[in-house]
């Protein structure tokens, strides 16, 4: 009797010691409460150090945006979380331990206590494990492609804002000159109308032209403000910091990419763009999900070795537990997984088709914009300049008055503004084609690749 009690006491002490050891090895929870109220103050207190050369290039803006963009940080956090989840999926399933104690008043001369323990060991192997790990790994791949797309989205925003800002600045200089000319001409015409030298319709026409020129200046101011706000949003800084920075100029001469290169780049875009690869990963997840559902037709197996001390006798029981599949042998879930795989295949086809169409549309738009710019430079501006020069000569010869000379000069400025608008359209078309092809400049490519590598995986 005393011996039996001693054995029971030792068992209880062993279990208690094991429990204490397990608790000591646990990771402790550390709260990290959010403080949203501090976000606005922290955002408005930021600074924006300029590049060494003084003027911001697209590469400089991209590097700063990647470092500061909240959207990029979120995508990177999603990727790191997906990688952590993939690593955690490799942890074996938890064991279960069942402890039983029983006391009998009718022990029949033996110890009245019965102690038993049963260990449950799930068997994680075969197709189920491989499919589960494959889905987790593909989740990290999906998050990586999403992160790369977030980087490109920031790049696209920066480039378009850069173009809009430069175009608005350049057009505004000429637009102000046009307003001054038309304001002076309208005032002089009004004086001549009052003195009876000209008819009222001429003044109305001049006033209408002046109003249109003033609206154009206001539109350019608005475009400049929107570009600054867009750029500030991409950089994650207050708009006031962006309004004073100087942007690097873009070339006036824009050459179309060779047709042979476009054909190759178009094919590469349909196969290698990150959003296309993301869709391929979606299909792979659907494939692994179907594999997992097929494997679930078979029972899950759990081994149960144990130990029992039953009223003085030592016993080692062993059991085998089978978790049976659903009554339809998982056919409903298999059909659902098959439908989702077909859905993923259709999505891939749609994405690739959209990529090809986007490249084609951007290419056609660029060709048309380039033709319009060439026409403005080679035809419209020279014609307006010749008309202005002819007006100068006619004024010197006394054949034309100063008001007509101002009208010709304003028309020449309008032609130059039209050419600048064509320059803006061409550069925006170039940016759109780069978006469709996902082909940045070499400097930007290095920055994007370094950002992906910093996220933890350069593949």
Order of alpha helices (4+ residues) and beta strands (2+ residues): alpha-alpha-beta-alpha-alpha-beta-beta-alpha-alpha-alpha-beta-alpha-alpha-beta-beta-beta-alpha-alpha-alpha-alpha
